[in-house]
């Protein structure tokens, strides 16, 4: 097969005689390009470098910021001119200029000096818009509502399950209201920004045009502590004369009533809205349109909406032009001024949810006399888009599902039933509709029509709209084995479907932010998507969700308190320590450690209160491992082993974190604690004579190996016993949600990537290939793709990390914060002829491609500017390695260090390198 070995890396392409150009590109504020709603604490700048020469390094930088795109010529027009700053730093550079104002667009550019002291041209000018800096600026904008929920009917916190014992609480359907405000613009506008929050979720309109393309905005939080708002530039939507600002607000997680499927029942409040439209005129004056008692409200055609149960829309209730000038709103009522949630208003920093893909049906099958079954070919999170031409009053019900039952009909038994969409036709011809405030995970959709006449199937068109967090994709992987390409896509769809405003476990029955997967498949996520924004939000969610006793519950936001291990499992709560550390390592942002440190200390102290002689014994353990019983709580590995191993890992990480932050006494204390846990752990679980941990399960071996619980003198024996146990069980995997990540890490660290490949290059036993053979198109909750559990889960997506760190060999060096220093160490696998891919690191794309043709290896590597890399080139000792035809030992751009096992170790700067050698 043809394979994409010869990629083109424009970031670091070496071009011989062409004049070498270096330029700052992809300028960012708060790690976002041209962000909206930036606050003072988020004013941190960064950029990448593009260069056509090898060895490009930054030695200094200069940044200029102005209030006008043309304000560069006069020094007085600059709000900040950093001057030449001697530094190779290019991320999270704090603003040090004159104070900025709320609700303004600012412009900036940067240039750098390279390793030869030469200045680059200035970058292209980019911009950002500031948010609302001061709480007082919101005072003229109140929370408004159609109606308020009486305190006697509130259900907070939520109740797990049906809630049928709640009497008259959470019975009523919430009104999904329209809001509108008419106002006049009578002079030229310079700039205009809308700051808005509608809870649970909203859509905003200005003169009939939707503001932005967000879905389920804003992101969901613990509303009693923090509410998010969004910022939109709306100058182009304003017009002279009458204007209308409108909004439609749904319930989200604030009101989940006892109708249809619900994972939980929660009644915090009915929909509320708060908005502030800031208009700056060309004459220098400004005007603010805020939500107050002059706004009008009415019921929308959405007659039912639930994040868990679906959505109904009656098109016969539409009010054309409700959000445009000229509409007669005399029959609408005045809004209520609502108390609103207690949480502070903050700008949403994460990438919003959007419609990210569209699927047309692969097959349409007639079912009975009045139904059509649509197969979209892909199980994914999303909604439907309906186009219909029918009679007024015709009712169309759409039942989505991941899988089909034995009769070929939608099966919702494992995904939450009943869930459906319902549309009442208005009868005007060529109608189109899509749900606004709910979503589901599905591949199939059954369309049933209730009509007095016959509705021709040609008059119904159904499309699937895939919705997810719009975090940019930063990774790509391909190889010569079709099964591994399928596995890669299988995991990617599990990830895509569960990236929302939290990292969900599944996009249907729960939609909750379970924490264990955020760190266990964290590298798989980060190799594929820019997770900086979402992970920072998760950190904030954990800080706000931490209980008084220090516990960080298994889910955040904690809309419902579960019981036992489903609320308190150390492998879940330890995300409060592990995620900030991973964020720091992966992106180089120290501030997350500073922000999260109090939470980390309190959580580790909480675990100490649960420990008995430095060991823990509670939690869920290696969830969904492959034991003799139906999957669930750990079967093959003692719960105390996984809990105590993660306790040790937490203490070890906090030792490093405290040291980095300058808390020396804390660091010493945590180091002592880690040593005490290690001693107790090995005494309880390690058989030194046999070099076996606990039951000898894959997880029992892997977690101590990865986390440093094994004494160095015993490491080789324990690694070999792990390998032998896998071989003894015919290379079948048995580790679960927790253990499989550490199994892969332990095997890769032991140099056993060949075994990883062979364990997963099969479809005859439960695993990735087995799921694909059973027609899965997204990663399933169980290794065996069981019908009675979710068929769209991302928690078992650990292998994707190995595709990048193992097969491609792309890793940050141990001291390489944010991939400033890079290790490239690909595993050349017997039976695999080629692999290629890239990871767009904070410094730019890192790309690797290799092909092995009967022992002749060609390997191409691209390293981004302002970084250095140690490249491990597989070869047979004694064989020459060439780079572009010349021996590496003679290249002026390459430092040949020597051999390390089956690898030649080479130091390089940025650029593209092509190595050739023989490995047999």
N, C-alpha and C positions, 0 to 999 in steps of 0.2 A: 504494500500500500504506500501511497505517497504520504509523507509526513512533514509537518511544518518545522523543519530544523532551522531553516535559514530565515529567521525572523528579522525584522528591521527595527532597530531601536534608535529613534530619532533623538532620544535624550542624550545618548552617549556614543553616537556613531563616529567611528574613526574613518576619516575620509582622505587619507594620503595627502595629495598636493593641494586640496581645497583649503582656503584660508579658514583657520579655526575660529568659530564664533561661540561665545558664551553669553547667555542671556537669562535673567530671572524670568520665570514663567509660573503659571498657576498660583498667583498671589492669593493669600487667604487671610481672613480675620476670624479668630476663634475657630480655626481649622475649616472654614467654609469660604467658598468663593462668592463674592458679592452678597454677603449675608444681609438680612433685614432684621431690625430689632435688636441691635447690639447694645449692650449696657457697658458702663465703664470697666467693670471687672472682666469683661470679655474682650477688651481691646488689646489683643495680643496678635502679632503679625507673623506671617510666615510665607515662604515661597519655595519653589524648587528651581533647579538650574538645568538649563539645556545647553549642551556643549557638543561640539564636533571634534574635540581633541581628547586624547587620553590624559589621565592624571589630573583632571581639573579639580582644583580645590579653591575654596573661598577663604580669603584671609581678612577681609574687611567688608563692611556694608554701609550704605547710606540710604535713609528712608526720608521721604518728604510727604507731607500731608497738607491738603488745602481744602477750603470750603467751596472752591470752584474748580471745574475741570481745566480752566485756563489760567489758574492762579499761580503759575510757577515762575513767572518772570520777575515779579517783585517780591523781595524778601519779606516785606510787611504782610503780604497776602498768605504766607505760609503759617499754618498753625503748629507745625512741627518740622524742623529740619534737624535730623539727628547728627549731621556732620559725619565724617568718616569714623566709623567705629571698628576698632581692630578686634575682630571676632569671626570664628567660622560658624557661629550659630545662625540658624535660619528658621527656627521654629519657636513659637510662643514668646516672641519679643514684646515686652510690655510697652504700652504707649507712654511717652514722657513729654508730651507737648502741652499746649494751652488747653484749658477746659473746653469740652465739646458740649453741644446743646442736644436736648431731646428732639427727636423727630426731624433730623436733617440728614441729607446725603453728603458724605465727605469723600474726597478723592485722594488717592495715594499712588506712589510709585517707588521703586527701589532699584538700586544698582549695586554691584559688588566688585571687589578687586580680587583677581585670581592669584595663583601661586607665584606668578612672576611680577606681581604688583601692578598689573594692568587693569584699568577700570573698564567694565562692560558698558555698553549703552544703557540708558534708562529702560526699564521695563515698560510695557504698555501701561497706561493709566487704568486703574480699576477703582471701585468704589464700595462703600457700605452705607447702610442707613441705621442711624441710632434709634433705640427704642425709647421707652418712657423711663427716665432716670429717677424720678422722685415720686413717691407714693402720693404726695399732695396733688400731682398732676391728674390723678384719677378722681379727685373729689367731686368734680362736676359731672362725672359719668357714674351713674348708679347701676346696680344690678336691677334688671326689670324682668317681669314675668307675666304670663297670661293668667296664671293662678298659682297659689302657694299651697304646699302640702301641710295640713295641720300637724302639729307636733305629736298628737295622739296617734297618728297613722304612720309615723316614721319607723323604719326598721334599720337601725344603725348600731353595731355593725350588721352586715348581711347574715342571712341564715342559710346554711348549706342544705341543698335539696329543694323539695317542692314548696316548703313553707305553708303547707295546708293546715298547720296548727296555729296560724297567726290571726285567726278570726277575720275581721274586716280589713286588715292591713294588706296593702299591696294587691288589692283586688282590682281597683279601678284602672282603666287604661289612661295613661297620661295624654293630655292634649299636646300634639306636636304643633307649636304655634308659628305663625307668621308674625314678624315685627316690621314696621316701616316708619320712616321719618322723612317728611318733605322739607326741603330747604332751598334757598336761592343763592346762586352765585352771580354777581353782577360786575366783576372785574377780572382781568387776566390772572391766571393762577401760575405761580412759579413752581410749587411742588405740593403734593398732598399725600398724606399717609393715613391709613386706617389701622388702628390698633384694636383688636377685637378678641373676645373670648365668649363662647357660647357653650354652656354645660348642660348635659354631657358633651354633645358635638353640634357643630353649626355649619351652615353655608351662608356666606355673605354676598350681597348683590349691591351694585351701584348702577342705577339707571338700567336695571334689567340684566346687566352683565355680571356673571359670577366673578368674585374677587379670588384670584388664584385658582389652582387646580388641586387643592388638597382634598383628601378623603378622611372622614372621621377626625376632623380638626376640632379642638387642639388635642394633643396627646393626653392620655388619661393618667391621673395622679391620685395621691391621697388629698382630696380636695379640702379637707379641714386644715391642711398645712401648706399646700401649694397648688395654685391654679395657673395654667399656661395661657398665654395669649399669642396671637400671630400678628405680623405686620405686613401690610400690602402697600405698594405704591399705586395710587389710583388717580394720578393727575390726568391721564389720558381718558379716563372714564367720565370725568366731570365735564359739564357743558354750561354755557351761559344760560341763566334763567332758572327754571325749576329743576331740581335734582331730587332723587329719592334713594335713600340708603335703606336697604332691607336685609332681613335675615330670617332663616329657617332653623329652628333649634330642636334637636332630638335628645333622647334620654341618656344614651350611653350606659355607663356603669352606675349612674346616680339614681336611676329608677328602673328596677327590673321587677315587673309584676308577676303575679301567679297565673300566667296564661301560656300555653304551649310549653315548649321545653325551656327549662332554666337550670343552670348549674347551681345557682344561688338566687335568693330573693333579697332585694335591697331597696329600700325606699328612703333615700336621703333627701331628695327634693325633686320637684317638677322642673322642667327646663327653664333656665335663666340666661340672660344676655347682658353683656357689658361691652360697650364700644366707645371709641374716641376717634373721631375723624378730625385730623389736623390739616387745615388748609393754609398754606403760606402764599400770599399774593405777591405779584410782581412789584407792587409799590412798597413792599416791606412790611405790610400789616399781616396779621394772622387771625384765624377764626377757628374755633373748636366746636364741633357738633358732637355732643355727648348723649348717652342714653339717660333720659329723664322722664318725667311724667307727661311730656308732650308727645311721646311716641304712641302709636296705635298698634293694636294686636288683634288677631283673629285665628280661628282654627284653620289649619292647612288641610289639603286632601289626604295627608297621611293619617289614616284612621287607626293604625296600630304600628308600633315600632319597638323592637326589643333586640338588644345586642345578641341575645341567645335564641330568640324565637322566630325572628324574621320581620317582615314588614308588609303592610297592606296599603294600597293607594287606590282611592276612588276618584277617577278622573272626572266624574260628573260633578264633583265639588270644586273643581278648579276655578280660580278667579283670575282670568287673563289680565296681565298688566299690573298685578298687585305690587310689583317691585319697580314700577316705572312711573315717570311723571304723567299726570293727567288722570290717574286712577281715582275713582270716587270711594274713599274709605269712610264715608259718613256712618256706615253701619258697623264699623269696627269699634271695639271698645278701647278705652284708655288702659294703658298698661298698669300693672301693680308695681310699686317700688318694693323690691324684695330685699331681705336681709343678706342674701347671698352667702356663699361659703366663707369660712374664716380664713382660709389659706391666702397667703400673699400672692400677688400677681407677678409672674415672671415671664419673660419671652421664651418661646419654645426654641431650643437650640438644636434639637435633633432634626434630621431630615423628615419631612412630613410623609404620611401615607399618601399614595397616589394610585391611580390606575396605571400599572406598569406593563401590562401585556394584554392582548386581545386574542381570544380563541374562537374561531368559527367551528361549528359542529363537524366532526368527522363522519358521523352517521346519524340519521334520523329514522326511527322505527315507529310504525303505527302500533299502538297498544289499545285493544278494544275498539270502541266506536268513537271515543271522545278524547283520546290522549295520544301524545307524541313523546317518545323517549329520545332525548338528545345525548349523544356521546361526544364530548369535546376532546377526548384523547389524552387529557392531562389532568391529574388530580392537583388542585391548587386552591389557595385562598382567593375569595373574590365574591362578586355579585353577578347578576345577569343583566343584560340589556334586552328589553323586549321591544319589538316593532310589530304593530298589529293594525289591521283594518277590519273592524267588526261593528256590531250593532250596539247602540247605547244600552248599557246595563249588562252586557256579556261579562261574565266573571272568569278570569283566567288564573288558575292556581299553578304555581311552579314549585316542585319539590326537588331540591338538590340533594345529591348523595355522592359519597366517595366510591361506593361499590354497589353491586347489585345482589339481590338475594337469589335463591335457587330458582325462582320463577322469572328471573330477569327483570325485576322491578327494583326501584331505589331502596336501599337498606340503610336506615339511620340508627340502627340499634346501638352502634358504638360511637356515634358522632352527635347524638342529641336529637331526640324525637318527641313531638313533631316540630319541625322547622320548615317554614315555607314562605314564599312570596305570593301576594295576591293582588291582582289588578282588575279594577272595574272599568270597562271601556266607555268612553264618552260618545263614541259614534261619529266622530268628525272625519275619519279616514286618516291613514298614515300617522298613527299615534306612536310615540316612543316614550319609554319609561325605564328607569333604573332605580333601585333602592338607594337611599341616602345614608342611613344610620345603622346599618347592620352588615354582616358578611358571614360567610360560611366556607368550609372546605369541601370541594366537590369536583367530580369529573362528569357526572351524569345529571340530567334534569328532566323530570317528568312533567309535561305540560298537559293540564286537564282543563277543558273548557265547559263552562255551564252557559248554555245559550238556548234561546227559544228556537232559533233556526240552526242551520248547519254552518259552522265556521270552517272554511276551506283552509287546509294546512298550508297552502301557498300564501295565505294572508297572515301567517305568523312567522316571524323570524326571531331566533334567539341567539344571542352572543354571550360568551363568557368574558367578563372583565376581571383580570387578575389584579388584586390590590395588595400592596405591601409597603413597608417602609422604603422610601426612595433613596436610601443610602447608595452611593455610587459603587458599581462593581469594580473591584481592584485586582481580581485574579482570573487566571485562565489556565486550563490544563488539558492536555491531549496526550495520548500515547498510542502505541501500535496494537494494543489489546482492546478490542471493541467492548469486552465486558467491563473493563475498568473505566472506559469512557462512559458507559451506561451507569456505572456506580457513581461516578462523579456527578452526572446529571440527576440521578435519583436523590443524592444527598442535597444537591443544590436546590431542588424543588421542595425538599423538606425544610431547608433553611429559608428560602424565599417565602414560603407560606406561613412562616412563624416569626417573621420580623415585622413587628407592628410598633406600637408605642411602648411595648414591652417585648421581651423575648418569650413568646408563648410556647406552650408545649404542643398545642394543637389548635387549628383555626376554626374549631367548631364547638365541641362540647364544653371546653373549659376557657380558652382564651385568657388564661391567667399567667402571670409572670413567675413561673417556677424557676428557682435560682440555680439549681445544680448544673443545668445545661449551659448556663452562661459562661462558666469556667471550664467545664469538661469538654465541650466542643468549641471553646472560645477561639482557639487557633484556627480551626476550620472556618469559623465565621470571619475572622480577621484576614485570612488569606484571600477571602472572596469579596468582602464588602468593607467599606470604610465604616468601622464600628465606633469611632471616637464619640460621635454625638449620642448614639443610643446607649453606649456603655456609661457615659457620664450621667445620662438620665437614670440609668439603673442604679448607679452609685447614690444619687440623690434620693431615689425611691427607697433604697435600703436605709439610708440615714434617717429618713422620715418614718420608716416603718419599724425601726428598732424599738422594742418595748422597754419599759422602765427597768426591768431586771437585766437588760443587755441582750436578750434574745433577738436575733434577726429571723423572722419567720420564713418558712419555706417559700412563700409567695409574697411579692410586693408589686404594686400596692396590695395591702391585705384587706380586700373588700369583704372577705369572710374569714373568720378564724377557724381553721380546721383543728383536728385533734390528733394527739399522739405524734407519731413520726411525720405525719403530713403537715404538722406545724413546726416541729422541732427535730430536724435531722441534721447532724453536723455537716454532712456532705453538701447540704443545701445552704444552710446559714453561713458556712465558711466562704461563700462568695463575697461576703462583706470584707474579707481580708484579701482574698485571691484576686478579685476583679480589679480593685485599685492598683494592686501590684502589677498585674498584666497590662493595664492601661499605661502605667508608667514605663514599663519595659518596652512595649510595642510602639508607643507614640512619643515617648520621651517627655511627658508632661508631669513634672514634679508636683504641681499644684493639687492634683487629685489625691496624692498621698497626704498632703497637709490637710485637705478638706475632710478626708475620711479617717484620719488617724484616731480621733476620739471614738468613733464608732468601732474601729478595729479593736482598740484596747478594751472597750466595754464588752464586746462579743467574746474575746478570748477569756476575759474574767468570768463571763457567764459560763463558758464551757468548764472552767475550773470548778465552779460550784456543782457541776453535774458529774465531775470525775471522782472516781474512787481509786485511791493510790495511783493517780495520774492516768487512769484509763477510763474511757467512756464505754457505755454499753447500750446506748439508745439510738433510735433512728430507723431509717428504712434500709440501710445497708446498700448492697449492690443491686439496686432496683432492676427488675426484669432480667435477671440472669437466667441462663438456660438450665433449669433444674428439672427434677422429675414431675413437679406439680405445675399448675397453671402459673404464668409469670405474675410477679408482684414483688413482695418483700424478699430480700436476699435469701436464697436457698443453699448455695454452695459455699458461701464465705460467712464466717461469723460477723454479726452486725458490729460487735465490739472492735473487730479488726479494722474495718473501714472507718468507723467513727474515730478510733484512737489514732489511726494513721493520719487522718486529716487534721486532727488536733495537733499532732506533732508538726505537720506541714505548716499550720497556722502560726505556731510558735516560732518555727524557723524563719518564716517570712517576716514576722514582726521583729525578729532580731535584726534582719537586714534593713527593714523600713525605719525602725527607730534609729539605727545607725546613720542612715542617709539623711534623716531629718535632724540629726544632732542631739538626740535624746540618749546619751551614752548610758545612763543608769538603767533606763528602760531596756536598752539593747542587751546589757549584761543580764538583767533579770529574765528576759525572754530566752536568752541562750541557755541559762541554767535550767529553765522550765523545759525547754526542748530536750536537754540531756536527760532530765528525769523521766520524761515521757518515753524516750528511746529505751532507757534501761528497763522500765516497767513493761514496755511493749515486747521487747525481745524475751524477757523472762516469761511472759504469759503466752506468747504465740510462736516462738522459734525453737525448733528442735535442732540443736547445734550438731548433734551426731549425724543426723540425716540431711541437714541443711534444707529443711522444709519448714515453711510457715503454715501454721494452723492446719487446715484441711488439705493443703496442697492444691487448692483451686487456682485458676489463672489469676484471679484477683488477689488471692492470698500471697502469691509470689510477687505480683507486679507492683502493688502499692508500696511495700517496703523498699523494693529496688529503686523505684523512681524517686521516692521522697527522701532517700538517704538514711533509712532506718537500718540498713544492712551494714555491718562492719566491713570495712574495705577488704580485710583478709578473707571474708567469706563471699564476697560479691561474685566471683567467677563460678563458684560451686552453686550458688543460688540461681544465677543466670542459666547455668547448664541444666539444673533440675527443672527450671521453668520450661526450657526448650524440650527436654526429654518428656515432660508430662504432656506437652502439646503433641509431640510425635506419637506418644503412647495412645492418645485419643484420636489418632488419625487426622491430626491437624484441624479438628473441628473447634470452633470458638464456643466458649461457654460464659464468658464474662458479660456483665450487664452494663447498664447505664453509667455506673460509676467506674467499674473496673476496666472496661474495654479501653478507655482512653489511656490508662496507665499501663495496660498490657502492651499496647502499641508503642508507647514511649520506652518502656523497659526493653522490648525487643529491638527497637531501632538503636537505642543506646548500646545494646550488646552486639551490634553488628549483624542482627538477624533479620534484615529486611527481606531476604529471600524467603524466609519462613512466613513473614507477613503476607507476601505476595501469594504464596501457595495456599495459605489459609483462606484467602479471599478470592482466589481465581477458580471458583467452583460454584455450582448451583444445586448440589445434591444434598446439602445439609443447611439448616437455618443460618441465614446470613444475607449479605447484600444480593448475591447472585440468586439465591433462593427466592427472595422477594421479587426480583425482576422476572424470574421464571413464572411466578404466580401473577404476573401482569401488573405489578405495582409500578406506578410512574412517579411516586414521591416516597421518600423514606417512611417506613411504617414504625409503629410503636414497639412491635415485637419482632425479634429476629425471624420468626416463622410466618410473618404477615398474617397473623390470625384475624379472622373476620370480626371477632367480638371485641377487639380493641381498635384504637385509632389507626387509620391507614395513611395518616399524614402527620408525622412527628419528626422533630429534628434531633432528638436526644441521643440517637445512636450514630450520629454523623461523624464519629471520631476519625474514620479512615481518611477523610479528606485532608486532615492535617499531614498525614504521612505522604499523600500524593505530592505535596509541596515540599515538606521538609525531608522526606526520604527519597522518592523517585527523582524529584528535581534537585533536592539538596539545598533549598533556599532557607537559610536561617539567619537570625541576628546573632552576631558573635556574643560571647558571654558578657563582654563589656560594651556592647554596641547598642546603646539606648536608641530606640527609634530607627534601628538599622543603619546607624552611623558607621558601624563596622559590621561586616557581613561575612558569613561562612557559606561557601558553596561546596557541598559534599554529596553528590548524587550517588544513589545506589544503583549500580548496573546489574540488572536482574537477568538471570538465566531464563530464557523463554520470552523475554521482552526485548524487541529490537530497537525501540526508540521511544522517547518521551520529550515533551517540550511544554513550556508554559512561562508565565510571568506573574510577578506580584508587584503591584504599584505601591512601593514603600513610601513613607513620608518624604524621602529624598528623591523619589522618582522610580521608574520601572527597573526591577531586577528580573532579568530574563535568562533562562537556561534551556538549551536544547541539546540532546545527544542522540546519536544513533550508533548502533553496534552491528556491523556487518561482518560476520564470521571472525570476530575477534579484533577487527580494526575499528577503533573508536574515534569518532569525531564529536567534539563537544564545543558548543558555542555559548559564551557567557557575556551578558551585558551588565555592567555595574554603573550606577548613576553617579553624576558629579558630586563632589564634596564628600565622598565616602571612600573607604578602602575595603578590600576584600581579601580573604584567604581562600584560595581555590584549591580544592583537593581533586586532582585529576587521577582517575583510576588508570593504573597501568601495571605492566609486568616489570618488576625491578630489573634494571639493566637495559630496558628498551628506551629508545630516544623519544622524547616528547617534543613536537614542533608546534610553533605558533606562527601561522601564516608563512609556513615553509622554512622558518629558521628555528634552530634549537633554542629552547626556552632559556638555557643557561647563557646564551649569548645575546638575549634581547635586552635592550636598554629600558624597556617599559615594564619588565617583569623581574621580580626577585625570587629566584629559585631557592627555597629553604632546604629541601631534602626530602627523603622518603619517610612515610609513616605507614607501615603495613603495606597495603596494596595501593596506596595513594602517593602521588608526588604532591608536595605542598608548595604552593606558589602564592606570593603576595603581589597584588596589583592595585593600581588606582582605578579611577573610572575609565570607562571605554568598553569597546567590544573586542572580544578575544576568541580566536578559533584554535582549539588544540586538536592535535592528531597524535595517536599512539596505538600500540597494540597491547591488548590486555590478556591474551591467551599465551 
